Each structure stands twice: as structure tokens, then as C-alpha cells.
Amino acid sequence: MEKESADYLIRRINECPFNRHNGIRALSVTEGEALVEAQISETSNNIWHVPHGGLLFALGDVSSGLAAHSLSPDKVMTINGDMQFLAAAPGAAFLRARGTVVKAGHSTLFIRVEIHDDSGLLIATGQYTMHRVHERRNA
């Protein structure tokens, strides 16, 4: 992947209002892989004072979408996501998600995600399915 393409994708992720609101930002993207981070704040936590599962799911979704988009000139959208929560992350300053494309078909991409806390502990894994939104052309 060319540096300017990677920089463009990272900039798009980092300018997204949803991502900014939730402390999510892209760190890197290469062909078929993306690393995304979420800074943890008081508003990131659930009632048990650990990062909310919804934030982990969103972090996995963003890393998956970025990894998928690195292989597709088309728009991509999530059609399915599945997350396994393995451990809590009390006191974590940030979480990092790595999305890796496992299979890229003509219209569907399958992505594996691992989320670690700032100590390196694996706290969640996930699988996401993305759909390439091919632009329709008039004949």
C-alpha cells in the first residue's frame, strides 16, 4: 500500500466525529491490516469501572473496516460482527485493536481482530464480515 493511500485512510478515520468522540484513532494501516487505538477516559467505562463492551466492539469494527478498506477501492460496510470478551481492563490507559483480513472475496471480506490493553493483555477477540459496496454503473 502506498504511503499516501495509507495516510489518506488514517486521516479519514481520525477525522470521523464518532471516532473522535470515543477516543478512537488509527495508528497504522498496511495492505490487509490495521492498528487502531482507543484512549480510555471516565466516559469509556461501564458501571464496573472497566472499558465498556460497546467501546471494544466499536474499536474492533473500526480496525476491521480500515483493514478491509486497505484492500478495496470501494466503500466497505459491516454486515456482521462477533466479539468474545476474555478479560476486563481495569485502569487501562488505552486499548489497541489489530484487524487482519483473513479472506478477501469479490464482495465479502472476513477480518480477525485482537484487542489488547496497555499491558499487552489480550482482552477480546472478534470476527467481522465486511461487504464491498460496488458502485452501480448505468449500461
DSSP file (Angstrom, degrees, kcal/mol; ACC not computed):
  #  RESIDUE AA STRUCTURE BP1 BP2  ACC     N-H-->O    O-->H-N    N-H-->O    O-->H-N    TCO  KAPPA ALPHA  PHI   PSI    X-CA   Y-CA   Z-CA
    1    1 A M              0   0    0      0, 0.0    30,-0.1     0, 0.0     2,-0.1   0.000 360.0 360.0 360.0 133.6    0.0    0.0    0.0
    2    2 A E     >  -     0   0    0      1,-0.1     4,-2.3    28,-0.1     3,-0.3  -0.393 360.0-121.9 -70.6 147.1    1.4    3.4   -0.9
    3    3 A K  H  > S+     0   0    0      1,-0.2     4,-3.0     2,-0.2     5,-0.2   0.880 111.5  52.6 -57.6 -42.2    2.1    5.8    1.9
    4    4 A E  H  > S+     0   0    0      1,-0.2     4,-1.9     2,-0.2    -1,-0.2   0.862 109.4  49.3 -67.5 -32.6   -0.2    8.5    0.6
    5    5 A S  H  > S+     0   0    0     -3,-0.3     4,-2.3     2,-0.2    -2,-0.2   0.920 113.0  47.2 -67.8 -43.4   -3.1    6.0    0.4
    6    6 A A  H  X S+     0   0    0     -4,-2.3     4,-2.6     1,-0.2     5,-0.2   0.925 112.0  50.1 -62.3 -45.2   -2.4    4.9    4.0
    7    7 A D  H  X S+     0   0    0     -4,-3.0     4,-2.5     1,-0.2    -1,-0.2   0.890 109.9  51.6 -60.9 -39.7   -2.1    8.5    5.2
    8    8 A Y  H  X S+     0   0    0     -4,-1.9     4,-2.4    -5,-0.2    -1,-0.2   0.935 111.4  46.2 -62.7 -47.3   -5.5    9.3    3.5
    9    9 A L  H  X S+     0   0    0     -4,-2.3     4,-2.2     2,-0.2    -2,-0.2   0.919 113.4  49.1 -63.5 -43.7   -7.2    6.3    5.2
   10   10 A I  H  X S+     0   0    0     -4,-2.6     4,-2.6     1,-0.2    16,-0.4   0.922 110.8  50.5 -60.9 -44.4   -5.8    7.1    8.6
   11   11 A R  H  X S+     0   0    0     -4,-2.5     4,-1.5    -5,-0.2    -1,-0.2   0.915 109.2  51.5 -60.7 -43.4   -6.8   10.8    8.2
   12   12 A R  H  X S+     0   0    0     -4,-2.4     4,-0.7     1,-0.2    -1,-0.2   0.915 112.3  45.8 -60.4 -44.0  -10.4    9.8    7.3
   13   13 A I  H >< S+     0   0    0     -4,-2.2     3,-0.9     1,-0.2    -1,-0.2   0.928 113.5  49.1 -63.6 -44.7  -10.6    7.5   10.4
   14   14 A N  H 3< S+     0   0    0     -4,-2.6    -1,-0.2     1,-0.2    -2,-0.2   0.693 109.6  51.9 -73.4 -18.4   -9.2   10.1   12.7
   15   15 A E  H 3< S+     0   0    0     -4,-1.5    -1,-0.2    -3,-0.2    -2,-0.2   0.562  80.2 115.1 -90.8  -9.9  -11.5   12.9   11.4
   16   16 A C    <X  -     0   0    0     -3,-0.9     4,-2.6    -4,-0.7     5,-0.2  -0.436  64.8-141.3 -64.3 124.9  -14.7   10.8   11.9
   17   17 A P  H  > S+     0   0    0      0, 0.0     4,-2.6     0, 0.0     5,-0.2   0.874 100.2  52.8 -57.0 -40.3  -16.8   12.5   14.6
   18   18 A F  H  > S+     0   0    0      2,-0.2     4,-1.7     1,-0.2     6,-0.2   0.940 111.7  45.7 -60.5 -47.2  -17.8    9.2   16.2
   19   19 A N  H  4>S+     0   0    0      1,-0.2     5,-2.8     2,-0.2     4,-0.4   0.926 113.3  48.8 -63.8 -45.3  -14.2    8.1   16.5
   20   20 A R  H ><5S+     0   0    0     -4,-2.6     3,-1.3     1,-0.2    -1,-0.2   0.924 109.9  52.6 -60.4 -43.6  -13.1   11.4   17.9
   21   21 A H  H 3<5S+     0   0    0     -4,-2.6    -1,-0.2     1,-0.3    -2,-0.2   0.847 114.3  42.4 -59.8 -35.2  -15.9   11.4   20.4
   22   22 A N  T 3<5S-     0   0    0     -4,-1.7    -1,-0.3    -5,-0.2    -2,-0.2   0.316 114.7-111.4 -97.9   7.7  -15.0    7.9   21.6
   23   23 A G  T < 5 +     0   0    0     -3,-1.3    16,-2.5    -4,-0.4     2,-0.4   0.725  67.8 146.7  72.5  21.2  -11.2    8.5   21.7
   24   24 A I  E   < +A   38   0A   0     -5,-2.8     2,-0.3    14,-0.2    -1,-0.2  -0.768  17.0 165.5 -95.0 132.8  -10.6    6.1   18.8
   25   25 A R  E     -A   37   0A   0     12,-2.9    12,-3.0    -2,-0.4     2,-0.3  -0.998  35.6-116.9-146.9 145.8   -7.8    6.8   16.3
   26   26 A A  E     -A   36   0A   0    -16,-0.4    10,-0.2    -2,-0.3     3,-0.1  -0.599  24.0-179.4 -78.4 136.6   -6.0    4.9   13.6
   27   27 A L  E     -     0   0A   0      8,-3.0     2,-0.3     1,-0.4     9,-0.2   0.783  63.4 -11.5-102.2 -42.1   -2.3    4.3   14.2
   28   28 A S  E     -A   35   0A   0      7,-1.7     7,-2.7   -18,-0.0    -1,-0.4  -0.995  49.9-165.7-158.3 156.5   -1.3    2.4   11.1
   29   29 A V  E     +A   34   0A   0     -2,-0.3     2,-0.3     5,-0.2     5,-0.2  -0.971  12.1 167.9-146.9 132.7   -2.6    0.6    8.0
   30   30 A T  E >   -A   33   0A   0      3,-2.7     3,-1.9    -2,-0.3     2,-0.6  -0.742  59.5 -53.4-127.5-180.0   -0.9   -1.7    5.6
   31   31 A E  T 3  S-     0   0    0      1,-0.3    40,-0.1    -2,-0.3    36,-0.1  -0.416 126.0  -8.4 -63.2 110.1   -2.3   -4.0    3.0
   32   32 A G  T 3  S+     0   0    0     -2,-0.6    69,-2.9    35,-0.5     2,-0.3   0.525 122.4  82.0  83.8   6.9   -4.9   -6.1    4.8
   33   33 A E  E <   -AB  30 100A   0     -3,-1.9    -3,-2.7    67,-0.2     2,-0.3  -1.000  48.8-178.9-146.9 143.2   -4.0   -5.0    8.3
   34   34 A A  E     -AB  29  99A   0     65,-2.2    65,-2.4    -2,-0.3     2,-0.5  -0.998  14.6-153.3-142.7 144.4   -4.8   -2.0   10.6
   35   35 A L  E     +AB  28  98A   0     -7,-2.7    -8,-3.0    -2,-0.3    -7,-1.7  -0.981  21.0 177.5-118.9 124.3   -3.9   -1.0   14.1
   36   36 A V  E     -AB  26  97A   0     61,-2.7    61,-3.2    -2,-0.5     2,-0.3  -0.949   9.9-157.9-130.0 145.1   -6.4    1.3   15.9
   37   37 A E  E     -AB  25  96A   0    -12,-3.0   -12,-2.9    -2,-0.3     2,-0.5  -0.927   6.5-158.0-126.5 147.5   -6.2    2.7   19.5
   38   38 A A  E     -AB  24  95A   0     57,-2.6    57,-2.1    -2,-0.3     2,-0.4  -0.990  16.4-140.8-123.5 122.8   -8.8    3.9   21.9
   39   39 A Q  E     - B   0  94A   0    -16,-2.5     2,-0.5    -2,-0.5    55,-0.3  -0.668  24.5-131.0 -76.7 132.8   -7.8    6.3   24.7
   40   40 A I        +     0   0    0     53,-2.7     2,-0.2    -2,-0.4   -17,-0.1  -0.744  34.6 165.1 -92.8 130.1   -9.7    5.3   27.9
   41   41 A S    >>  -     0   0    0     -2,-0.5     3,-1.7   -19,-0.1     4,-0.5  -0.747  55.5 -87.8-128.4 178.7  -11.4    8.0   29.8
   42   42 A E  G >4 S+     0   0    0      1,-0.3     3,-1.0    -2,-0.2     7,-0.1   0.856 127.8  55.4 -57.4 -35.3  -14.0    8.1   32.6
   43   43 A T  G 34 S+     0   0    0      1,-0.2    -1,-0.3     8,-0.0    -3,-0.0   0.542  96.8  65.8 -79.0  -5.1  -16.7    8.1   29.9
   44   44 A S  G <4 S+     0   0    0     -3,-1.7     8,-2.9     7,-0.1    -1,-0.2   0.641  89.2  88.8 -83.4 -16.2  -15.3    4.9   28.3
   45   45 A N  B <<  -F   51   0B   0     -3,-1.0     2,-0.1    -4,-0.5    -3,-0.0  -0.462  66.8-137.7 -93.4 154.6  -16.1    2.8   31.3
   46   46 A N    >   -     0   0    0      4,-2.7     3,-1.9    -2,-0.2    -1,-0.1  -0.173  50.6 -77.2 -89.2-169.5  -19.2    0.8   32.3
   47   47 A I  T 3  S+     0   0    0      1,-0.3    -2,-0.0     2,-0.1    -1,-0.0   0.667 131.8  59.3 -67.9 -14.5  -20.7    0.8   35.8
   48   48 A W  T 3  S-     0   0    0      2,-0.2    -1,-0.3     3,-0.0    -3,-0.0   0.331 116.7-113.2 -95.1   6.4  -17.9   -1.6   36.9
   49   49 A H  S <  S+     0   0    0     -3,-1.9    42,-0.5     1,-0.3    -2,-0.1   0.814  81.4 111.0  66.6  33.4  -15.2    1.0   36.0
   50   50 A V  S    S-     0   0    0     40,-0.1    -4,-2.7    41,-0.1    -1,-0.3  -0.923  83.9 -70.9-127.7 157.9  -13.8   -1.0   33.1
   51   51 A P  B     -F   45   0B   0      0, 0.0    -6,-0.3     0, 0.0    38,-0.1  -0.219  59.0-110.2 -53.3 130.9  -14.0   -0.2   29.4
   52   52 A H    >>  -     0   0    0     -8,-2.9     4,-1.6     1,-0.1     3,-0.7  -0.299  15.3-126.4 -63.9 141.3  -17.5   -0.8   28.1
   53   53 A G  H 3> S+     0   0    0      1,-0.2     4,-2.6     2,-0.2     5,-0.2   0.810 109.9  61.3 -59.0 -31.2  -18.1   -3.7   25.8
   54   54 A G  H 3> S+     0   0    0      2,-0.2     4,-2.4     1,-0.2    -1,-0.2   0.866 102.5  50.7 -64.7 -35.7  -19.6   -1.3   23.3
   55   55 A L  H <> S+     0   0    0     -3,-0.7     4,-2.7   -11,-0.2    -2,-0.2   0.912 110.4  49.3 -66.8 -42.0  -16.4    0.6   23.0
   56   56 A L  H  X S+     0   0    0     -4,-1.6     4,-2.4     2,-0.2    -2,-0.2   0.919 111.6  49.2 -62.2 -42.8  -14.5   -2.7   22.4
   57   57 A F  H  X S+     0   0    0     -4,-2.6     4,-2.4     2,-0.2    -2,-0.2   0.927 112.7  47.3 -62.7 -44.0  -17.0   -3.7   19.7
   58   58 A A  H  X S+     0   0    0     -4,-2.4     4,-2.7     2,-0.2    -2,-0.2   0.900 110.5  52.3 -64.1 -40.5  -16.6   -0.3   18.0
   59   59 A L  H  X S+     0   0    0     -4,-2.7     4,-2.2     1,-0.2    -1,-0.2   0.908 111.3  47.2 -61.7 -42.5  -12.8   -0.5   18.2
   60   60 A G  H  X S+     0   0    0     -4,-2.4     4,-2.2     2,-0.2    -2,-0.2   0.892 111.7  51.2 -64.0 -39.9  -12.9   -3.9   16.6
   61   61 A D  H  X S+     0   0    0     -4,-2.4     4,-2.8     2,-0.2    -2,-0.2   0.912 110.5  47.7 -64.6 -43.7  -15.3   -2.6   13.9
   62   62 A V  H  X S+     0   0    0     -4,-2.7     4,-2.4     2,-0.2     5,-0.2   0.922 112.9  47.8 -65.5 -43.9  -13.1    0.4   13.1
   63   63 A S  H  X S+     0   0    0     -4,-2.2     4,-2.2    -5,-0.2    36,-0.2   0.884 114.0  48.6 -65.4 -36.1  -10.0   -1.7   12.9
   64   64 A S  H  X S+     0   0    0     -4,-2.2     4,-2.8     2,-0.2     5,-0.2   0.932 111.4  48.4 -66.6 -46.6  -11.8   -4.2   10.6
   65   65 A G  H  X S+     0   0    0     -4,-2.8     4,-2.7     1,-0.2    -2,-0.2   0.898 112.8  48.1 -62.2 -40.5  -13.2   -1.6    8.4
   66   66 A L  H  X S+     0   0    0     -4,-2.4     4,-1.4     2,-0.2    -1,-0.2   0.918 112.5  48.2 -67.0 -43.1   -9.8    0.1    8.0
   67   67 A A  H  < S+     0   0    0     -4,-2.2   -35,-0.5    -5,-0.2     4,-0.4   0.918 115.0  46.1 -61.8 -43.2   -8.1   -3.3    7.2
   68   68 A A  H >< S+     0   0    0     -4,-2.8     3,-1.7     1,-0.2     4,-0.4   0.916 109.7  53.6 -65.1 -43.4  -10.8   -4.1    4.7
   69   69 A H  H >< S+     0   0    0     -4,-2.7     3,-0.8     1,-0.3    -1,-0.2   0.772  95.7  68.2 -65.9 -24.3  -10.7   -0.7    3.1
   70   70 A S  T 3< S+     0   0    0     -4,-1.4    -1,-0.3     1,-0.2    -2,-0.2   0.713 108.6  38.3 -65.9 -18.2   -6.9   -1.1    2.6
   71   71 A L  T <  S+     0   0    0     -3,-1.7    -1,-0.2    -4,-0.4    -2,-0.2   0.404 112.1  65.0-108.4  -0.8   -7.8   -3.8    0.0
   72   72 A S    <   -     0   0    0     -3,-0.8    -1,-0.1    -4,-0.4     4,-0.1  -0.976  52.1-164.6-132.9 123.7  -10.8   -2.3   -1.6
   73   73 A P  S    S+     0   0    0      0, 0.0    -1,-0.1     0, 0.0     2,-0.1   0.678  79.7  79.9 -73.5 -15.0  -11.2    0.9   -3.6
   74   74 A D  S    S-     0   0    0      1,-0.1    60,-0.1    -3,-0.1    -2,-0.1  -0.377  97.9 -90.7 -83.0 165.6  -14.9    0.6   -3.0
   75   75 A K  E     -C  133   0A   0     58,-0.8    58,-3.2    -2,-0.1     2,-0.4  -0.424  43.0-150.8 -66.0 152.6  -16.7    1.6    0.2
   76   76 A V  E     -C  132   0A   0     56,-0.2     2,-0.3    -2,-0.1    56,-0.2  -0.969  12.7-173.0-127.1 148.4  -17.0   -1.1    2.8
   77   77 A M  E     -C  131   0A   0     54,-1.8    54,-2.9    -2,-0.4     2,-0.3  -0.991  29.8-106.1-140.1 148.8  -19.7   -1.7    5.4
   78   78 A T  E     +C  130   0A   0     -2,-0.3    52,-0.2    52,-0.2     3,-0.1  -0.543  33.4 169.9 -73.6 130.4  -20.1   -4.1    8.3
   79   79 A I  E    S+     0   0A   0     50,-3.0     2,-0.3     1,-0.4    51,-0.2   0.530  70.3   7.8-113.0 -14.3  -22.6   -6.8    7.7
   80   80 A N  E     -C  129   0A   0     49,-1.4    49,-2.7     2,-0.0    -1,-0.4  -0.962  58.2-177.6-162.6 147.7  -21.7   -8.9   10.8
   81   81 A G  E     -C  128   0A   0     -2,-0.3     2,-0.4    47,-0.2    47,-0.2  -0.992   1.9-175.0-148.5 144.9  -19.6   -8.7   13.9
   82   82 A D  E     -C  127   0A   0     45,-2.1    45,-2.3    -2,-0.3     2,-0.4  -0.990   7.5-169.9-142.5 129.1  -18.9  -11.1   16.7
   83   83 A M  E     -C  126   0A   0     -2,-0.4     2,-0.6    43,-0.2    43,-0.2  -0.969  11.2-159.1-127.1 134.8  -16.8  -10.3   19.8
   84   84 A Q  E     -C  125   0A   0     41,-3.5    41,-2.0    -2,-0.4     2,-0.6  -0.961  14.6-149.1-110.7 119.0  -15.5  -12.6   22.6
   85   85 A F  E     +C  124   0A   0     -2,-0.6    39,-0.2    39,-0.2     3,-0.1  -0.790  23.3 169.6 -90.9 118.7  -14.7  -10.7   25.8
   86   86 A L        -     0   0    0     37,-2.9     2,-0.3    -2,-0.6    38,-0.2   0.757  58.5  -0.2-103.7 -30.8  -11.9  -12.5   27.5
   87   87 A A        -     0   0    0     36,-1.6    -1,-0.3    34,-0.1     2,-0.1  -0.987  66.5-112.2-156.8 156.6  -10.7  -10.2   30.3
   88   88 A A        -     0   0    0     -2,-0.3   -38,-0.0    -3,-0.1    36,-0.0  -0.459  18.9-145.6 -84.9 167.0  -11.5   -6.8   31.9
   89   89 A A    >   -     0   0    0     -2,-0.1     3,-1.8   -38,-0.1     2,-0.1  -0.444  21.5-178.3-132.6  60.2   -9.0   -4.0   31.6
   90   90 A P  T 3  S+     0   0    0      0, 0.0   -40,-0.1     0, 0.0   -41,-0.1  -0.388  73.5   9.0 -64.6 135.0   -9.3   -2.0   34.9
   91   91 A G  T 3  S+     0   0    0    -42,-0.5     2,-0.1     1,-0.2   -41,-0.1   0.520  88.0 155.1  77.8   4.7   -7.1    1.0   34.9
   92   92 A A    <   -     0   0    0     -3,-1.8    -1,-0.2     1,-0.1     3,-0.1  -0.410  34.8-159.0 -67.2 139.9   -6.1    0.7   31.3
   93   93 A A  S    S-     0   0    0      1,-0.3   -53,-2.7    -2,-0.1     2,-0.3   0.779  74.6  -3.6 -85.8 -31.3   -4.9    4.0   29.7
   94   94 A F  E     -B   39   0A   0    -55,-0.3    24,-0.8     2,-0.0     2,-0.3  -0.984  58.4-141.7-155.1 161.9   -5.6    2.7   26.2
   95   95 A L  E     -BD  38 117A   0    -57,-2.1   -57,-2.6    -2,-0.3     2,-0.4  -0.957  15.5-153.9-123.3 145.5   -6.7   -0.3   24.2
   96   96 A R  E     -BD  37 116A   0     20,-2.7    20,-2.6    -2,-0.3     2,-0.4  -0.983   4.9-164.6-124.5 133.5   -5.3   -1.4   20.8
   97   97 A A  E     -BD  36 115A   0    -61,-3.2   -61,-2.7    -2,-0.4     2,-0.6  -0.954   3.2-161.7-116.4 132.1   -7.1   -3.4   18.2
   98   98 A R  E     -BD  35 114A   0     16,-2.4    16,-1.5    -2,-0.4     2,-0.5  -0.963   7.4-163.4-112.6 118.6   -5.4   -5.1   15.3
   99   99 A G  E     -BD  34 113A   0    -65,-2.4   -65,-2.2    -2,-0.6     2,-0.4  -0.884   7.6-174.4-101.3 130.0   -7.7   -6.1   12.4
  100  100 A T  E     -BD  33 112A   0     12,-2.8    12,-2.9    -2,-0.5     2,-0.4  -0.987  25.0-126.9-128.7 123.9   -6.3   -8.6    9.9
  101  101 A V  E     - D   0 111A   0    -69,-2.9    10,-0.3    -2,-0.4     3,-0.1  -0.545  24.5-179.0 -69.7 124.2   -8.1   -9.6    6.7
  102  102 A V  E    S+     0   0A   0      8,-3.3     2,-0.3    -2,-0.4     9,-0.2   0.818  71.7   5.4 -91.0 -39.4   -8.3  -13.4    6.7
  103  103 A K  E     - D   0 110A   0      7,-1.4     7,-2.9     2,-0.0     2,-0.6  -0.977  59.3-163.2-149.4 133.2  -10.1  -13.7    3.3
  104  104 A A  E     + D   0 109A   0     -2,-0.3     5,-0.2     5,-0.2     2,-0.1  -0.928  19.1 177.2-119.4 106.3  -10.9  -11.1    0.7
  105  105 A G        -     0   0    0      3,-3.2    -2,-0.0    -2,-0.6     0, 0.0  -0.257  48.8 -84.3 -93.2-173.3  -13.5  -12.2   -1.8
  106  106 A H  S    S+     0   0    0      1,-0.2     3,-0.1    -2,-0.1    -1,-0.0   0.898 122.1   0.1 -60.8 -42.5  -15.1  -10.3   -4.7
  107  107 A S  S    S+     0   0    0      1,-0.2    25,-2.4    24,-0.1     2,-0.4   0.484 126.1  61.2-126.8  -6.3  -17.8   -8.7   -2.4
  108  108 A T  E     - E   0 131A   0     23,-0.2    -3,-3.2     2,-0.0     2,-0.4  -0.977  54.2-168.8-130.2 137.7  -17.1  -10.0    1.1
  109  109 A L  E     -DE 104 130A   0     21,-2.8    21,-2.9    -2,-0.4     2,-0.5  -0.975   9.8-151.9-124.1 139.5  -14.1   -9.7    3.4
  110  110 A F  E     -DE 103 129A   0     -7,-2.9    -8,-3.3    -2,-0.4    -7,-1.4  -0.943  16.7-170.7-112.7 129.0  -13.5  -11.6    6.6
  111  111 A I  E     -DE 101 128A   0     17,-2.8    17,-2.5    -2,-0.5     2,-0.4  -0.958  14.0-150.9-127.0 136.0  -11.4   -9.9    9.3
  112  112 A R  E     -DE 100 127A   0    -12,-2.9   -12,-2.8    -2,-0.4     2,-0.4  -0.859  18.3-163.5-101.5 139.6  -10.0  -11.3   12.6
  113  113 A V  E     -DE  99 126A   0     13,-2.7    13,-2.2    -2,-0.4     2,-0.4  -0.967  12.5-172.7-127.0 139.9   -9.5   -8.8   15.4
  114  114 A E  E     -DE  98 125A   0    -16,-1.5   -16,-2.4    -2,-0.4     2,-0.5  -0.999   9.1-161.1-126.1 135.7   -7.5   -8.9   18.6
  115  115 A I  E     -DE  97 124A   0      9,-2.9     8,-2.7    -2,-0.4     9,-1.5  -0.973  10.3-177.8-119.6 126.8   -7.7   -6.2   21.3
  116  116 A H  E     -DE  96 122A   0    -20,-2.6   -20,-2.7    -2,-0.5     6,-0.2  -0.875  20.8-128.7-118.4 151.6   -5.0   -5.8   23.9
  117  117 A D  E >   -D   95   0A   0      4,-2.1     3,-1.9    -2,-0.3   -22,-0.2  -0.316  44.8 -86.0 -87.0-177.9   -4.8   -3.4   26.9
  118  118 A D  T 3  S+     0   0    0    -24,-0.8   -23,-0.1     1,-0.3    -1,-0.1   0.601 128.7  56.6 -70.2  -9.9   -1.8   -1.2   27.5
  119  119 A S  T 3  S-     0   0    0      2,-0.1    -1,-0.3     0, 0.0   -27,-0.0   0.509 120.8-106.6 -92.3  -6.0    0.0   -4.0   29.4
  120  120 A G    <   +     0   0    0     -3,-1.9     2,-0.2     1,-0.3    -2,-0.1   0.409  69.3 148.9  96.2  -1.2   -0.3   -6.3   26.4
  121  121 A L        -     0   0    0      1,-0.1    -4,-2.1    -5,-0.1     2,-0.6  -0.490  51.4-123.6 -69.4 130.5   -3.1   -8.5   27.9
  122  122 A L  E     + E   0 116A   0     -2,-0.2    -6,-0.3    -6,-0.2     3,-0.1  -0.650  39.1 167.3 -73.1 116.5   -5.4   -9.9   25.3
  123  123 A I  E     +     0   0A   0     -8,-2.7   -37,-2.9    -2,-0.6   -36,-1.6   0.643  57.9   7.9-108.6 -18.4   -8.9   -8.8   26.4
  124  124 A A  E     -CE  85 115A   0     -9,-1.5    -9,-2.9   -39,-0.2     2,-0.3  -0.987  50.9-163.7-159.9 151.1  -11.1   -9.6   23.4
  125  125 A T  E     +CE  84 114A   0    -41,-2.0   -41,-3.5    -2,-0.3     2,-0.3  -0.936  19.7 174.5-129.3 157.9  -11.1  -11.3   20.1
  126  126 A G  E     -CE  83 113A   0    -13,-2.2   -13,-2.7    -2,-0.3     2,-0.4  -0.987  26.1-141.1-157.2 165.8  -13.6  -10.9   17.3
  127  127 A Q  E     -CE  82 112A   0    -45,-2.3   -45,-2.1    -2,-0.3     2,-0.4  -1.000  21.3-173.9-131.6 132.7  -14.6  -11.7   13.7
  128  128 A Y  E     -CE  81 111A   0    -17,-2.5   -17,-2.8    -2,-0.4     2,-0.5  -0.957  13.8-150.1-127.6 146.6  -16.1   -9.1   11.4
  129  129 A T  E     -CE  80 110A   0    -49,-2.7   -50,-3.0    -2,-0.4   -49,-1.4  -0.976  16.4-167.0-116.6 127.1  -17.6   -9.5    7.9
  130  130 A M  E     -CE  78 109A   0    -21,-2.9   -21,-2.8    -2,-0.5     2,-0.5  -0.862   9.3-146.0-115.0 148.0  -17.4   -6.5    5.6
  131  131 A H  E     -CE  77 108A   0    -54,-2.9   -54,-1.8    -2,-0.3     2,-0.5  -0.943  15.2-131.2-114.0 131.7  -19.2   -6.0    2.3
  132  132 A R  E     -C   76   0A   0    -25,-2.4     2,-1.2    -2,-0.5   -56,-0.2  -0.709  17.6-144.1 -78.3 125.2  -17.7   -4.1   -0.6
  133  133 A V  E     -C   75   0A   0    -58,-3.2   -58,-0.8    -2,-0.5     2,-0.3  -0.747  17.8-157.4 -93.7  91.8  -20.2   -1.6   -1.8
  134  134 A H        -     0   0    0     -2,-1.2     2,-0.2   -60,-0.1   -27,-0.0  -0.510  20.0-117.0 -71.7 131.8  -19.6   -1.7   -5.6
  135  135 A E        -     0   0    0     -2,-0.3     2,-0.4     1,-0.1    -1,-0.1  -0.497  28.5-124.7 -67.7 134.4  -20.8    1.5   -7.3
  136  136 A R        -     0   0    0     -2,-0.2     2,-0.4    -3,-0.0    -1,-0.1  -0.649  24.6-158.2 -81.8 136.2  -23.6    0.8   -9.8
  137  137 A R        -     0   0    0     -2,-0.4     2,-0.3     2,-0.0    -1,-0.0  -0.929  17.5-120.4-116.3 139.5  -22.9    1.9  -13.3
  138  138 A N              0   0    0     -2,-0.4     0, 0.0     1,-0.1     0, 0.0  -0.581 360.0 360.0 -76.0 139.0  -25.5    2.6  -15.9
  139  139 A A              0   0    0     -2,-0.3    -1,-0.1     0, 0.0    -2,-0.0   0.460 360.0 360.0 -80.2 360.0  -25.1    0.5  -19.0
